[in-house]
Amino acid sequence: MMTLERKLGYRFINRNLLNRALTHKSYHNENREKSLGNNERMEFLGDSVLGLVVSDQLMRNMPDVSEGDLSRIRASLVNETLLADLAIQLELNLELKLGKGEKRTGGSEKPRLLASCLEAVFGALYIDGGYESTRQVICQLFDDKLESVDVDTQYKHDFKTRLQERIQEYYKETPSYDVIEESGPDHSKHFIVEVKINDRSLGQGAGTSKKQAAQEAARLALEGL
């Protein structure tokens, strides 16, 4: 954990918090006698803190950008793929504690687990050091991405936002997303999400997370409009 602290640029006062942030529920379930708990609650907190910090920085860096464009940019920065890449840079894949089943199926390389672990680390950092320390770490990690934001490029890959704007423009409605199928064990979930307007299906998308499946459904729906 000392290597991780060095990469973060922050030394934890209570290292048990960091230990818990690195603990997936599969490990906790198999090692309850020595585990301090899983990282799901910290992930919940870290996701909120991350969204606030990125929103704050975008507001400061882009005083003339509209709310809609800021939302698109934030969505493109706070996503599973980018967070997983950052997690690998921090070598969280080497620190993440997984159960035997997750290890066998390559859990330490799964974007969903890595992204969730990084958010949990942000949550632990917030509990340990407060908002300002967490803000500094997040800004350091996202610095080059925040500086090189291109509104058009960020928007290009946000299919849900593009679909919603198209639907509202022509139908004055908001599309809805429903999980119509969920399969696989906890360590290897597979989702199918359907996007609809009223009762009309616009498309279905598959993915290893609900977010990924929803984006794929939106992409296919855009192709069909």
Number of C-alpha atoms within 10 A of each C-alpha: 15 11 11 16 14 11 15 18 13 16 16 16 11 13 16 14 21 23 20 25 30 29 23 23 20 18 21 20 14 13 13 11 8 8 16 15 21 22 25 19 14 26 22 15 18 26 19 13 20 19 14 15 18 22 17 12 16 19 15 10 12 12 8 9 12 10 10 9 14 19 15 20 23 20 18 20 19 16 14 19 16 15 22 24 14 17 23 17 12 19 15 22 20 14 16 20 25 23 18 12 15 20 15 11 12 12 22 20 16 16 21 20 21 26 25 25 30 25 27 28 28 29 29 29 28 19 16 19 15 12 16 11 15 25 21 16 17 17 16 14 17 18 13 10 13 19 10 8 16 11 14 11 11 16 20 12 15 17 19 23 18 16 23 17 16 17 17 12 11 8 11 11 14 16 22 15 21 13 16 11 11 15 11 10 10 11 21 16 13 17 20 22 26 22 28 19 14 10 9 9 14 19 20 23 21 21 17 18 18 20 16 20 23 27 24 23 26 29 20 18 21 18 10 9 9
